[in-house]
Amino acid sequence: MSYDVAGQIHHLDGDGMTEVVMAQGPWIKVLEGRTGREKVRYPVPSPEILPDEKSYLEYQHYYRRDHLPYLNVDCIAFADLRGTGKPNDMIIKDRHTRLWAYTNTFELLWTATANLGHYPLFHDSDNDGKDEVYIGYSKFNPSGKLLWTLDDRMGEHADGICAGDFTLSGGPGKVFIGGSDDGILLLDDNGNILKHHLVGHAQTPSAGQFRPDIPGLEFCNINFWGEPGMITLYSCSGDEITNFELIHAGSPIQPVNWRGDGTEFIFLSPNTVEGGLVDGWGRRVVMFPADGHPDLAWMAYDLTGDPRDELIVWDTESIYIYTQDRPFNGTRVYAPRRPPLYNESNYAPVVSWPNWR
């Protein structure tokens, strides 16, 4: 699937149980997570094109939303825009040009237009208890004010965006963007371009401890076309470390905490011949058994709580889960912090922030 499904699992109403929040036709529906019973529904915004609409050129590549009888919601994401201490505010968007911010009871907070790319990133960059919104090539404050944008400088759209102190030194934050045909960009938190690499179609980057011999986190990018399958690692300052190509196709490149020793691997794919886990030097280090498992979709996530990652692979017929063949042996185990599952997306980069237990 080449786009997001507008649905998440999240706790919204304070009853102690999670809900399924999903777009279906002209409605945003909130379902009881345990039973699927509909608890409430809200109408989606009008699909009309507004006078201040930006990124009109994007309509050459994607549908115009006003050609449909209702807004076809492209994604759902949750943040803390009001400073409540809970990420219960909701952002929805069309494919690439307008977003709407709501409370958890679907009261409109604000709407904005920009070249939005695919999925937002939320980060409290000024430590005021409210999330800033990084989306596409733009940054908005929690009230919807545009802080900066690169829309007038970039020709395509941002496929994946992440932000934070990737140096791990307590310094100012930076923004890393996989900008589709615009390549890879590293910005400061004021939107100034620090590094720009034209590498091909950069999509869904990640960040992790792929090379612990190098200070800070490393950025990982894979090309989906324009040399598809080329993986490039960058330092936290945006300099290229190495590149390698193991398969001539793009794929998700999630970090995997497999050994628990502080070195993470790159999840290339569950294919038994061309996939596996790859280290930061470009070597396959873990391969999958030829046991008939599916290889349509995959992710890494700690299911057992040890806290090393399991490898989850699935298709429409079955799910296989793989774990380590022995317990962790050490005095402390690596337990990186990852993005919350209530903001799951095909396009959201996985940033693996260091943490130990």
C-alpha positions as a LaTeX table, in Angstrom:
\begin{tabular}{lrrr}
\hline
Residue & $x$ (\AA) & $y$ (\AA) & $z$ (\AA) \\
\hline
Met1 & 0.00 & 0.00 & 0.00 \\
Ser2 & 1.49 & 3.32 & $-1.11$ \\
Tyr3 & $-0.49$ & 5.58 & 1.22 \\
Asp4 & $-1.54$ & 5.74 & 4.85 \\
Val5 & $-4.71$ & 4.22 & 6.26 \\
Ala6 & $-6.49$ & 6.93 & 8.27 \\
Gly7 & $-6.87$ & 4.93 & 11.46 \\
Gln8 & $-5.11$ & 4.73 & 14.83 \\
Ile9 & $-5.52$ & 3.04 & 18.21 \\
His10 & $-5.41$ & 5.58 & 21.03 \\
His11 & $-6.97$ & 6.41 & 24.39 \\
Leu12 & $-9.09$ & 9.54 & 24.02 \\
Asp13 & $-11.90$ & 9.79 & 26.57 \\
Gly14 & $-10.39$ & 8.91 & 29.95 \\
Asp15 & $-12.30$ & 5.66 & 30.52 \\
Gly16 & $-9.12$ & 3.61 & 30.85 \\
Met17 & $-9.63$ & 1.76 & 27.54 \\
Thr18 & $-8.20$ & 2.44 & 24.11 \\
Glu19 & $-10.36$ & 3.44 & 21.16 \\
Val20 & $-10.03$ & 2.91 & 17.44 \\
Val21 & $-10.13$ & 6.28 & 15.68 \\
Met22 & $-10.73$ & 5.97 & 11.96 \\
Ala23 & $-11.96$ & 7.81 & 8.89 \\
Gln24 & $-14.74$ & 6.07 & 6.99 \\
Gly25 & $-16.51$ & 7.87 & 4.19 \\
Pro26 & $-17.63$ & 11.33 & 5.37 \\
Trp27 & $-17.05$ & 10.52 & 9.06 \\
Ile28 & $-14.36$ & 10.30 & 11.70 \\
Lys29 & $-15.53$ & 7.41 & 13.86 \\
Val30 & $-14.43$ & 6.51 & 17.38 \\
Leu31 & $-14.94$ & 2.82 & 18.15 \\
Glu32 & $-14.70$ & 1.00 & 21.45 \\
Gly33 & $-11.41$ & $-0.83$ & 21.22 \\
Arg34 & $-12.60$ & $-3.95$ & 23.00 \\
Thr35 & $-15.77$ & $-4.57$ & 20.99 \\
Gly36 & $-15.69$ & $-2.34$ & 17.90 \\
Arg37 & $-18.92$ & $-0.65$ & 18.98 \\
Glu38 & $-19.23$ & 2.88 & 17.63 \\
Lys39 & $-19.05$ & 5.42 & 20.46 \\
Val40 & $-19.28$ & 8.66 & 18.48 \\
Arg41 & $-18.82$ & 10.01 & 14.97 \\
Tyr42 & $-17.89$ & 13.43 & 13.61 \\
Pro43 & $-18.27$ & 14.81 & 10.07 \\
Val44 & $-15.06$ & 15.38 & 8.15 \\
Pro45 & $-14.32$ & 18.91 & 6.89 \\
Ser46 & $-15.64$ & 20.17 & 3.58 \\
Pro47 & $-13.46$ & 19.23 & 0.58 \\
Glu48 & $-13.74$ & 22.69 & $-0.98$ \\
Ile49 & $-10.54$ & 24.44 & $-2.03$ \\
Leu50 & $-10.07$ & 27.52 & 0.16 \\
Pro51 & $-8.87$ & 30.90 & $-1.18$ \\
Asp52 & $-5.47$ & 30.79 & 0.53 \\
Glu53 & $-4.69$ & 27.26 & $-0.64$ \\
Lys54 & $-0.99$ & 26.58 & $-1.13$ \\
Ser55 & 0.92 & 23.93 & $-3.08$ \\
Tyr56 & $-1.50$ & 23.98 & $-5.98$ \\
Leu57 & 1.13 & 22.31 & $-8.18$ \\
Glu58 & 0.74 & 19.19 & $-6.06$ \\
Tyr59 & $-2.63$ & 18.68 & $-7.70$ \\
Gln60 & $-0.77$ & 17.72 & $-10.87$ \\
His61 & 0.44 & 14.62 & $-9.03$ \\
Tyr62 & $-2.52$ & 13.82 & $-6.76$ \\
Tyr63 & $-6.27$ & 14.18 & $-6.82$ \\
Arg64 & $-7.95$ & 17.52 & $-6.12$ \\
Arg65 & $-9.91$ & 16.99 & $-2.96$ \\
Asp66 & $-12.88$ & 19.02 & $-4.26$ \\
His67 & $-13.43$ & 16.42 & $-6.99$ \\
Leu68 & $-14.79$ & 14.12 & $-4.26$ \\
Pro69 & $-18.10$ & 14.54 & $-2.38$ \\
Tyr70 & $-16.31$ & 14.54 & 0.99 \\
Leu71 & $-12.79$ & 14.94 & 2.32 \\
Asn72 & $-10.81$ & 11.75 & 1.79 \\
Val73 & $-8.79$ & 11.85 & 5.03 \\
Asp74 & $-5.17$ & 10.96 & 4.34 \\
Cys75 & $-3.97$ & 10.36 & 7.91 \\
Ile76 & $-4.76$ & 10.79 & 11.60 \\
Ala77 & $-2.15$ & 11.88 & 14.15 \\
Phe78 & $-2.23$ & 12.84 & 17.84 \\
Ala79 & $-0.35$ & 15.56 & 19.72 \\
Asp80 & $-0.59$ & 17.81 & 22.77 \\
Leu81 & $-1.34$ & 21.19 & 21.21 \\
Arg82 & $-3.12$ & 22.71 & 24.22 \\
Gly83 & $-0.66$ & 21.76 & 26.96 \\
Thr84 & $-2.99$ & 19.34 & 28.74 \\
Gly85 & $-0.20$ & 16.86 & 29.40 \\
Lys86 & $-1.89$ & 14.28 & 27.16 \\
Pro87 & $-1.50$ & 13.78 & 23.38 \\
Asn88 & $-5.25$ & 13.91 & 22.77 \\
Asp89 & $-5.44$ & 16.65 & 20.14 \\
Met90 & $-5.94$ & 15.34 & 16.65 \\
Ile91 & $-4.59$ & 16.41 & 13.28 \\
Ile92 & $-6.08$ & 15.21 & 10.02 \\
Lys93 & $-5.10$ & 16.24 & 6.49 \\
Asp94 & $-5.83$ & 15.76 & 2.84 \\
Arg95 & $-3.20$ & 14.19 & 0.62 \\
His96 & $-0.74$ & 17.08 & 0.53 \\
Thr97 & $-2.17$ & 20.57 & 0.92 \\
Arg98 & $-4.32$ & 21.30 & 4.01 \\
Leu99 & $-4.46$ & 20.14 & 7.63 \\
Trp100 & $-7.03$ & 20.57 & 10.39 \\
Ala101 & $-6.30$ & 20.47 & 14.15 \\
Tyr102 & $-9.03$ & 19.34 & 16.56 \\
Thr103 & $-9.51$ & 18.62 & 20.23 \\
Asn104 & $-10.32$ & 15.06 & 21.30 \\
Thr105 & $-14.02$ & 15.98 & 21.06 \\
Phe106 & $-13.51$ & 17.26 & 17.51 \\
Glu107 & $-13.69$ & 20.97 & 18.22 \\
Leu108 & $-11.70$ & 22.80 & 15.54 \\
Leu109 & $-8.54$ & 24.45 & 16.87 \\
Trp110 & $-7.09$ & 25.70 & 13.58 \\
Thr111 & $-6.46$ & 24.86 & 9.96 \\
Ala112 & $-3.45$ & 25.61 & 7.75 \\
Thr113 & $-2.17$ & 25.08 & 4.25 \\
Ala114 & 1.30 & 24.15 & 3.00 \\
Asn115 & 3.09 & 21.51 & 0.98 \\
Leu116 & 2.37 & 18.94 & 3.68 \\
Gly117 & 4.07 & 15.79 & 2.50 \\
His118 & 2.73 & 12.67 & 4.17 \\
Tyr119 & 2.76 & 12.54 & 7.98 \\
Pro120 & 3.44 & 15.09 & 10.75 \\
Leu121 & 6.05 & 14.94 & 13.49 \\
Phe122 & 5.31 & 16.47 & 16.91 \\
His123 & 8.08 & 17.80 & 19.13 \\
Asp124 & 8.03 & 20.29 & 22.00 \\
Ser125 & 11.03 & 22.22 & 20.73 \\
Asp126 & 10.74 & 25.14 & 23.19 \\
Asn127 & 9.84 & 23.07 & 26.29 \\
Asp128 & 6.59 & 24.95 & 26.99 \\
Gly129 & 4.52 & 21.78 & 27.38 \\
Lys130 & 2.94 & 22.07 & 23.93 \\
Asp131 & 3.94 & 20.32 & 20.73 \\
Glu132 & 5.17 & 22.12 & 17.65 \\
Val133 & 4.04 & 20.58 & 14.36 \\
Tyr134 & 6.67 & 19.64 & 11.80 \\
Ile135 & 5.03 & 18.63 & 8.55 \\
Gly136 & 6.29 & 18.61 & 4.99 \\
Tyr137 & 8.81 & 21.43 & 4.66 \\
Ser138 & 7.15 & 23.58 & 7.34 \\
Lys139 & 6.96 & 24.09 & 11.09 \\
Phe140 & 3.87 & 25.40 & 12.89 \\
Asn141 & 3.51 & 26.44 & 16.51 \\
Pro142 & 0.81 & 24.75 & 18.65 \\
Ser143 & $-1.70$ & 27.46 & 17.69 \\
Gly144 & $-1.19$ & 26.97 & 13.96 \\
Lys145 & 1.12 & 29.93 & 13.28 \\
Leu146 & 3.62 & 29.19 & 10.52 \\
Leu147 & 7.13 & 29.51 & 11.99 \\
Trp148 & 9.06 & 28.70 & 8.83 \\
Thr149 & 8.72 & 26.93 & 5.52 \\
Leu150 & 10.89 & 25.79 & 2.62 \\
Asp151 & 7.95 & 25.50 & 0.24 \\
Asp152 & 9.36 & 28.24 & $-1.99$ \\
Arg153 & 12.72 & 26.44 & $-2.26$ \\
Met154 & 11.84 & 22.78 & $-2.66$ \\
Gly155 & 10.23 & 21.32 & $-5.77$ \\
Glu156 & 8.77 & 18.09 & $-4.40$ \\
His157 & 7.30 & 17.04 & $-1.04$ \\
Ala158 & 8.76 & 15.66 & 2.17 \\
Asp159 & 8.18 & 11.94 & 2.58 \\
Gly160 & 9.52 & 11.67 & 6.14 \\
Ile161 & 10.55 & 14.17 & 8.83 \\
Cys162 & 12.07 & 13.88 & 12.30 \\
Ala163 & 13.44 & 16.41 & 14.78 \\
Gly164 & 15.40 & 16.54 & 18.01 \\
Asp165 & 18.90 & 16.66 & 19.48 \\
Phe166 & 20.51 & 13.96 & 17.36 \\
Thr167 & 23.95 & 14.83 & 18.75 \\
Leu168 & 22.76 & 13.55 & 22.18 \\
Ser169 & 24.80 & 16.36 & 23.74 \\
Gly170 & 22.03 & 18.65 & 24.95 \\
Gly171 & 22.57 & 21.04 & 22.07 \\
Pro172 & 19.99 & 22.68 & 19.81 \\
Gly173 & 17.65 & 20.47 & 17.88 \\
Lys174 & 17.87 & 19.72 & 14.19 \\
Val175 & 15.41 & 18.54 & 11.56 \\
Phe176 & 16.12 & 15.63 & 9.21 \\
Ile177 & 13.96 & 15.25 & 6.11 \\
Gly178 & 13.67 & 12.60 & 3.43 \\
Gly179 & 12.45 & 14.87 & 0.67 \\
Ser180 & 11.49 & 12.43 & $-2.10$ \\
Asp181 & 13.19 & 13.66 & $-5.31$ \\
Asp182 & 14.58 & 16.64 & $-3.37$ \\
Gly183 & 16.89 & 14.19 & $-1.59$ \\
Ile184 & 18.07 & 14.44 & 2.01 \\
Leu185 & 18.06 & 17.65 & 4.04 \\
Leu186 & 19.38 & 18.51 & 7.49 \\
Leu187 & 18.06 & 21.79 & 8.92 \\
Asp188 & 18.52 & 23.70 & 12.12 \\
Asp189 & 15.34 & 24.26 & 14.12 \\
Asn190 & 14.84 & 27.64 & 12.47 \\
Gly191 & 14.52 & 26.06 & 9.05 \\
Asn192 & 17.99 & 26.92 & 7.74 \\
Ile193 & 19.46 & 24.26 & 5.46 \\
Leu194 & 22.70 & 22.86 & 6.89 \\
Lys195 & 23.23 & 19.95 & 4.49 \\
His196 & 21.48 & 18.90 & 1.29 \\
His197 & 22.28 & 15.64 & $-0.51$ \\
Leu198 & 20.71 & 14.80 & $-3.87$ \\
Val199 & 20.67 & 11.02 & $-3.63$ \\
Gly200 & 17.56 & 9.91 & $-5.52$ \\
His201 & 14.02 & 9.52 & $-4.18$ \\
Ala202 & 14.58 & 9.64 & $-0.41$ \\
Gln203 & 11.70 & 8.14 & 1.55 \\
Thr204 & 10.97 & 7.11 & 5.16 \\
Pro205 & 14.36 & 7.66 & 6.79 \\
Ser206 & 15.23 & 6.43 & 10.27 \\
Ala207 & 17.71 & 7.30 & 13.01 \\
Gly208 & 19.43 & 5.03 & 15.50 \\
Gln209 & 22.66 & 3.72 & 16.97 \\
Phe210 & 23.76 & 1.96 & 13.80 \\
Arg211 & 27.41 & 2.94 & 14.34 \\
Pro212 & 28.21 & 3.42 & 18.03 \\
Asp213 & 31.79 & 4.26 & 17.03 \\
Ile214 & 30.47 & 7.58 & 15.67 \\
Pro215 & 29.16 & 10.29 & 18.06 \\
Gly216 & 25.42 & 10.89 & 18.19 \\
Leu217 & 22.72 & 9.08 & 16.28 \\
Glu218 & 23.09 & 8.10 & 12.64 \\
Phe219 & 20.52 & 8.86 & 9.95 \\
Cys220 & 19.61 & 6.10 & 7.53 \\
Asn221 & 18.04 & 6.66 & 4.12 \\
Ile222 & 17.02 & 4.29 & 1.34 \\
Asn223 & 16.15 & 5.32 & $-2.20$ \\
Phe224 & 12.84 & 4.16 & $-3.63$ \\
Trp225 & 13.89 & 5.15 & $-7.15$ \\
Gly226 & 16.80 & 7.00 & $-8.63$ \\
Glu227 & 19.22 & 4.20 & $-7.68$ \\
Pro228 & 16.54 & 2.20 & $-5.79$ \\
Gly229 & 17.77 & 0.23 & $-2.82$ \\
Met230 & 20.80 & 2.42 & $-2.17$ \\
Ile231 & 21.16 & 2.81 & 1.61 \\
Thr232 & 23.16 & 5.78 & 2.87 \\
Leu233 & 24.16 & 6.48 & 6.46 \\
Tyr234 & 24.77 & 10.04 & 7.64 \\
Ser235 & 26.25 & 11.37 & 10.85 \\
Cys236 & 24.22 & 13.62 & 13.15 \\
Ser237 & 25.91 & 16.58 & 11.44 \\
Gly238 & 24.63 & 15.44 & 8.05 \\
Asp239 & 27.88 & 14.10 & 6.61 \\
Glu240 & 27.83 & 10.85 & 4.66 \\
Ile241 & 29.37 & 7.91 & 6.51 \\
Thr242 & 28.90 & 5.11 & 4.01 \\
Asn243 & 26.52 & 3.75 & 1.39 \\
Phe244 & 25.69 & 0.27 & 0.14 \\
Glu245 & 23.12 & $-1.50$ & $-1.99$ \\
Leu246 & 22.05 & $-5.04$ & $-1.09$ \\
Ile247 & 18.79 & $-5.20$ & $-3.03$ \\
His248 & 17.63 & $-3.10$ & $-5.97$ \\
Ala249 & 14.39 & $-1.93$ & $-4.35$ \\
Gly250 & 13.22 & 0.49 & $-1.68$ \\
Ser251 & 11.93 & $-0.80$ & 1.65 \\
Pro252 & 11.24 & 0.37 & 5.21 \\
Ile253 & 14.51 & 0.64 & 7.13 \\
Gln254 & 13.50 & 0.49 & 10.77 \\
Pro255 & 16.16 & 0.29 & 13.47 \\
Val256 & 16.21 & $-3.03$ & 15.32 \\
Asn257 & 17.44 & $-3.50$ & 18.89 \\
Trp258 & 18.25 & $-7.17$ & 18.35 \\
Arg259 & 21.12 & $-7.89$ & 20.74 \\
Gly260 & 20.41 & $-5.31$ & 23.46 \\
Asp261 & 24.05 & $-4.21$ & 23.56 \\
Gly262 & 23.60 & $-0.68$ & 22.21 \\
Thr263 & 24.22 & $-1.43$ & 18.53 \\
Glu264 & 21.13 & $-1.39$ & 16.32 \\
Phe265 & 20.60 & $-3.10$ & 12.99 \\
Ile266 & 18.63 & $-2.03$ & 9.92 \\
Phe267 & 15.56 & $-4.12$ & 9.01 \\
Leu268 & 15.94 & $-4.58$ & 5.25 \\
Ser269 & 13.16 & $-7.13$ & 4.66 \\
Pro270 & 12.06 & $-10.63$ & 5.76 \\
Asn271 & 12.99 & $-12.14$ & 2.38 \\
Thr272 & 15.02 & $-15.28$ & 3.00 \\
Val273 & 17.55 & $-14.53$ & 0.24 \\
Glu274 & 17.70 & $-10.77$ & $-0.28$ \\
Gly275 & 16.46 & $-9.49$ & 3.09 \\
Gly276 & 17.52 & $-9.79$ & 6.71 \\
Leu277 & 18.99 & $-7.40$ & 9.26 \\
Val278 & 21.94 & $-5.27$ & 8.16 \\
Asp279 & 24.55 & $-3.56$ & 10.32 \\
Gly280 & 25.93 & $-0.04$ & 9.91 \\
Trp281 & 28.76 & $-1.30$ & 7.71 \\
Gly282 & 26.36 & $-2.82$ & 5.17 \\
Arg283 & 26.76 & $-6.46$ & 6.21 \\
Arg284 & 23.85 & $-8.88$ & 6.57 \\
Val285 & 24.03 & $-10.10$ & 10.15 \\
Val286 & 20.67 & $-11.86$ & 10.72 \\
Met287 & 18.78 & $-13.86$ & 8.07 \\
Phe288 & 15.27 & $-15.29$ & 8.15 \\
Pro289 & 14.59 & $-19.04$ & 7.99 \\
Ala290 & 12.96 & $-20.54$ & 4.90 \\
Asp291 & 9.84 & $-21.57$ & 6.83 \\
Gly292 & 7.14 & $-20.24$ & 4.54 \\
His293 & 6.68 & $-16.97$ & 6.41 \\
Pro294 & 5.07 & $-13.98$ & 4.64 \\
Asp295 & 7.16 & $-11.04$ & 3.52 \\
Leu296 & 4.55 & $-8.50$ & 2.44 \\
Ala297 & 4.90 & $-6.22$ & 5.49 \\
Trp298 & 7.07 & $-6.06$ & 8.59 \\
Met299 & 8.08 & $-4.09$ & 11.65 \\
Ala300 & 10.31 & $-4.37$ & 14.72 \\
Tyr301 & 8.79 & $-3.98$ & 18.18 \\
Asp302 & 9.41 & $-5.23$ & 21.71 \\
Leu303 & 6.56 & $-7.66$ & 22.44 \\
Thr304 & 8.07 & $-9.66$ & 25.30 \\
Gly305 & 9.34 & $-6.78$ & 27.45 \\
Asp306 & 12.96 & $-7.91$ & 27.71 \\
Pro307 & 13.32 & $-5.11$ & 25.92 \\
Arg308 & 14.94 & $-6.37$ & 22.71 \\
Asp309 & 12.88 & $-6.17$ & 19.55 \\
Glu310 & 10.83 & $-8.94$ & 18.03 \\
Leu311 & 10.51 & $-9.12$ & 14.24 \\
Ile312 & 6.87 & $-9.13$ & 13.10 \\
Val313 & 6.09 & $-10.10$ & 9.49 \\
Trp314 & 2.67 & $-10.55$ & 7.94 \\
Asp315 & 0.39 & $-10.57$ & 4.95 \\
Thr316 & $-3.39$ & $-10.89$ & 4.59 \\
Glu317 & $-3.29$ & $-14.56$ & 5.61 \\
Ser318 & $-0.81$ & $-14.96$ & 8.45 \\
Ile319 & 1.51 & $-13.30$ & 10.98 \\
Tyr320 & 4.90 & $-14.67$ & 12.02 \\
Ile321 & 6.83 & $-13.35$ & 15.02 \\
Tyr322 & 10.54 & $-14.01$ & 15.55 \\
Thr323 & 12.54 & $-13.47$ & 18.72 \\
Gln324 & 16.02 & $-14.21$ & 20.01 \\
Asp325 & 17.02 & $-17.81$ & 20.73 \\
Arg326 & 18.56 & $-16.99$ & 24.10 \\
Pro327 & 18.00 & $-14.58$ & 27.01 \\
Phe328 & 20.00 & $-11.40$ & 27.33 \\
Asn329 & 23.21 & $-11.87$ & 29.30 \\
Gly330 & 24.54 & $-8.64$ & 30.75 \\
Thr331 & 24.27 & $-6.12$ & 33.57 \\
Arg332 & 22.19 & $-3.62$ & 31.58 \\
Val333 & 20.19 & $-3.92$ & 28.38 \\
Tyr334 & 19.60 & $-1.35$ & 25.66 \\
Ala335 & 15.99 & $-0.11$ & 25.70 \\
Pro336 & 15.63 & 2.69 & 23.14 \\
Arg337 & 12.64 & 5.01 & 23.15 \\
Arg338 & 10.63 & 4.86 & 19.94 \\
Pro339 & 7.73 & 6.87 & 18.47 \\
Pro340 & 4.33 & 6.05 & 20.00 \\
Leu341 & 2.20 & 3.45 & 18.25 \\
Tyr342 & $-0.81$ & 5.77 & 18.23 \\
Asn343 & 1.02 & 7.72 & 15.49 \\
Glu344 & 1.80 & 4.76 & 13.28 \\
Ser345 & 2.36 & 5.56 & 9.60 \\
Asn346 & 3.88 & 4.19 & 6.43 \\
Tyr347 & 5.88 & 7.42 & 6.23 \\
Ala348 & 6.79 & 8.35 & 9.80 \\
Pro349 & 10.52 & 7.86 & 10.43 \\
Val350 & 11.42 & 5.63 & 13.36 \\
Val351 & 13.86 & 7.47 & 15.63 \\
Ser352 & 15.47 & 5.26 & 18.25 \\
Trp353 & 16.49 & 7.47 & 21.18 \\
Pro354 & 19.12 & 5.85 & 23.44 \\
Asn355 & 18.03 & 4.45 & 26.78 \\
Trp356 & 19.29 & 1.66 & 29.06 \\
Arg357 & 17.77 & $-0.54$ & 31.73 \\
\hline
\end{tabular}
